[in-house]
Amino acid sequence: MVASGLGQVYNGQILKGIVFFLAILLIPTILFLAGLQGQFLGLAAILIFAFGLWIFVIVEAFFAAKRKKEVTLKGYNKWYLYLLIILLVNGTIFIPRHLASNFSSQIFGFHVYKIPAGSMEPTLLTGDYLITDAKYFKKNEPQRTDLVIFQNPKDPSKDFVKRVIALEGEKIEVKNKQVYINDEALPESYVVHNDVNSDVATRDHFGPELVPPNHCFVLGDNRDNSMDSRWWGPIPLGNIKAKPLYIYWAKDKSRIGKKLR
């Protein structure tokens, strides 16, 4: 069960074992390369298909062995060959997570991100797991209200998720919690304010400030409990890593599959 096709190899059906092993390895990979995981239903379909194929291979090996009743061991039925197959199939667990994540981003263009804190509530909750598009902003310029995952300009070892509020060349100002872009109030249906106090410097009163070229100004939706561009300043566009697409896992199961905007 730990290596697809191993049961067939044990039964003396080495060719069938190789075919099943390649099928389980390559078919989901092809589906990922096709970008099906860009939609939640696509990701679900890939996972269901892969799991179903894995179960089929196990069941097929079980009934093949049962029909034979007695298996004549071949020259390749050695414990160390089985161990080698298991290591080859499961070897990815030994790859450091950050390397595996970077590899998947480069190859498939998608990345997994876990929400560590509540600065984006109610849009994103602590513990939400997101599928993100790591190539989106290589082809598209950030737009106002886009959610972005970016490298923290003050601590490059950390990635944050916020919402783009102001673009390069725009004047941004915050007065009594209200955001103004080029002196016009910005309607923000996604924002929550949990602190009735509206006289906290920097948080509730900011600017005015002009966003420099190749930068954008980002804020958290949980506006009273967010460290963002009000403290760091505008972030370089080159720091943006990915666009969140949807929640693929959450403590609140009703949130699973939620498309992010």
C-alpha positions in Angstrom: 0.0 0.0 0.0 3.0 2.3 0.4 4.1 2.0 -3.2 1.7 1.8 -6.1 2.4 -1.3 -8.3 4.4 -3.1 -5.6 1.6 -5.7 -5.2 1.7 -6.5 -8.9 5.5 -6.8 -8.8 5.2 -9.3 -5.9 2.6 -11.3 -7.9 5.2 -11.6 -10.7 3.4 -9.0 -12.9 6.3 -6.6 -13.2 5.1 -5.0 -16.4 1.7 -4.3 -15.0 3.3 -3.0 -11.8 5.4 -0.5 -13.8 2.3 0.6 -15.9 0.3 1.2 -12.7 3.1 3.0 -11.0 3.6 5.3 -14.0 -0.1 5.9 -14.3 -0.5 7.0 -10.7 2.6 9.2 -11.0 2.1 10.8 -14.4 -1.7 11.2 -14.8 -2.2 13.5 -11.8 1.0 15.3 -12.8 -0.4 16.0 -16.3 -3.7 17.2 -14.8 -1.8 19.6 -12.5 0.3 20.8 -15.5 -3.0 21.5 -17.3 -4.0 23.8 -14.5 -7.1 22.0 -13.3 -6.2 22.9 -9.7 -6.8 26.6 -10.5 -10.5 25.8 -9.6 -11.5 24.1 -6.4 -13.6 21.5 -8.3 -10.6 20.8 -10.5 -8.4 20.1 -7.5 -11.1 17.9 -6.0 -11.4 16.0 -9.3 -7.6 15.3 -9.4 -7.5 14.1 -5.8 -10.6 11.9 -6.2 -9.2 10.4 -9.4 -5.8 9.8 -7.9 -7.3 8.2 -4.8 -9.6 6.0 -6.8 -6.8 4.8 -9.1 -4.6 4.1 -6.0 -7.5 2.0 -4.5 -8.0 0.1 -7.8 -4.3 -0.8 -8.0 -4.4 -2.2 -4.4 -7.6 -4.2 -5.0 -6.4 -5.5 -8.3 -3.2 -6.8 -6.7 -5.1 -8.4 -3.9 -7.5 -10.3 -6.2 -4.7 -11.3 -8.6 -2.8 -12.9 -5.6 -6.0 -14.6 -4.5 -6.6 -16.1 -7.9 -3.0 -17.4 -8.0 -3.3 -18.8 -4.5 0.4 -19.5 -4.6 3.0 -17.0 -5.8 6.2 -18.3 -7.4 8.9 -15.7 -6.4 11.0 -14.3 -9.2 14.6 -13.3 -9.2 13.5 -9.7 -8.6 11.4 -10.5 -5.5 14.1 -9.3 -3.1 13.4 -7.3 0.0 16.0 -4.6 -0.9 14.3 -4.1 -4.3 11.0 -3.5 -2.5 12.7 -1.1 -0.2 14.2 0.7 -3.2 10.8 1.0 -4.8 9.2 2.3 -1.6 12.0 4.9 -1.2 11.6 6.0 -4.9 7.8 6.4 -4.5 7.8 8.1 -1.1 11.2 9.9 -1.4 9.6 13.3 -1.6 8.8 13.3 2.1 12.5 13.7 2.7 12.7 16.9 0.6 12.6 20.1 2.8 9.1 21.7 2.6 10.4 25.1 1.3 12.3 23.3 -1.5 9.3 21.2 -2.4 7.1 24.3 -2.3 9.4 26.3 -4.6 9.6 23.4 -7.0 5.9 23.0 -7.2 5.5 26.8 -7.8 8.0 26.8 -10.6 6.6 23.7 -12.3 2.9 23.9 -11.7 2.5 27.6 -11.1 0.5 27.1 -7.9 1.4 27.3 -4.3 -0.2 26.4 -0.9 -0.4 29.1 1.8 -1.7 28.9 5.4 -3.2 31.9 7.1 -1.2 32.4 10.3 -3.1 35.3 11.9 -6.4 37.3 11.8 -5.3 40.4 10.0 -7.5 39.6 7.0 -10.7 38.6 8.8 -13.4 38.1 7.8 -12.2 37.3 4.3 -9.5 35.0 5.6 -9.5 33.3 8.9 -6.6 31.9 11.0 -5.9 28.4 9.8 -7.4 28.7 6.3 -5.3 26.9 3.6 -5.2 28.6 0.3 -4.3 27.6 -3.3 -2.5 30.5 -4.9 -1.5 31.3 -8.5 2.3 32.0 -8.4 2.4 33.1 -12.0 -0.6 35.5 -12.1 1.3 38.7 -11.4 4.0 37.8 -13.9 1.4 38.4 -16.6 -0.9 40.9 -14.8 -0.5 44.1 -13.0 -2.0 44.3 -9.5 -5.3 46.0 -9.4 -7.1 47.8 -6.5 -8.8 45.2 -4.1 -6.6 42.3 -5.4 -5.5 40.0 -2.7 -1.7 39.4 -2.8 0.8 37.2 -1.1 4.1 39.1 -0.8 7.5 39.0 0.9 7.5 41.2 3.9 9.8 44.2 3.1 11.0 44.4 6.7 11.5 40.6 7.2 12.2 38.8 3.9 11.9 35.4 5.7 8.1 35.9 6.0 5.3 36.0 3.5 2.1 38.0 4.2 -1.3 38.3 2.6 -3.0 41.7 2.3 -5.3 43.6 -0.1 -4.0 46.1 -2.7 -5.6 49.5 -1.9 -3.6 52.1 -3.8 -1.5 51.9 -7.0 1.6 53.7 -8.1 1.2 57.4 -8.6 -1.9 57.6 -6.4 -2.3 59.6 -3.2 -3.5 57.6 -0.2 -4.7 59.0 3.0 -6.6 57.6 6.1 -8.7 59.9 8.2 -10.8 58.5 11.1 -10.4 55.0 9.6 -11.8 56.1 6.2 -9.4 55.5 3.3 -9.2 58.2 0.6 -7.6 57.7 -2.8 -6.8 61.0 -4.6 -9.0 62.8 -2.1 -12.0 60.5 -2.8 -13.5 58.2 -0.2 -12.9 54.5 -1.0 -15.9 52.2 -0.4 -14.8 49.0 1.2 -17.4 46.4 1.9 -14.8 43.8 2.9 -13.4 45.8 5.8 -14.2 45.4 9.5 -13.4 47.7 12.4 -13.4 46.1 15.8 -12.0 49.0 17.8 -14.4 51.9 18.4 -11.5 54.1 19.2 -10.7 56.1 16.0 -7.9 58.3 17.3 -4.9 55.9 17.1 -2.0 57.6 15.2 -0.8 55.8 12.0 -3.6 53.2 12.2 -6.6 55.5 12.0 -4.8 58.6 10.6 -2.2 58.2 7.9 -0.7 60.3 5.1 -1.3 61.8 2.7 1.4 59.8 0.9 2.1 59.3 -2.8 2.7 55.7 -3.9 6.0 55.6 -5.7 6.6 53.9 -9.1 6.7 50.1 -9.1 5.0 49.9 -5.7 1.6 49.4 -4.2 0.0 50.2 -0.9 -1.6 47.2 0.9 -3.9 47.0 3.9 -5.5 44.2 6.0 -9.3 43.7 5.9 -9.3 43.5 9.7 -8.2 47.1 9.6 -7.8 47.7 13.4 -5.7 44.6 13.8 -3.3 44.6 10.9 0.3 45.4 10.3 0.5 46.7 6.8 1.7 49.6 4.6 0.6 52.1 7.2 3.7 50.9 9.1 6.0 49.5 6.4 5.1 51.9 3.6 4.3 50.8 0.0 5.7 47.4 -1.0 7.7 46.9 -4.2 5.8 45.1 -6.9 8.7 42.7 -7.2 7.9 41.4 -3.6 4.5 40.1 -4.8 4.7 36.3 -5.1 1.2 35.0 -5.8 -2.6 35.7 -6.0 -4.8 33.7 -3.6 -7.5 31.8 -5.6 -9.6 29.8 -3.1 -9.7 28.1 0.3 -9.1 24.4 -0.1 -9.2 23.6 3.6 -10.5 25.3 6.7 -11.6 24.6 10.3 -15.0 25.8 9.3 -15.9 23.3 6.6 -18.5 25.5 5.0 -15.6 27.8 3.9 -13.9 25.0 1.9 -14.0 25.8 -1.8 -14.7 29.6 -1.2 -13.4 31.6 -4.1 -11.4 34.6 -3.0 -12.0 38.2 -4.1 
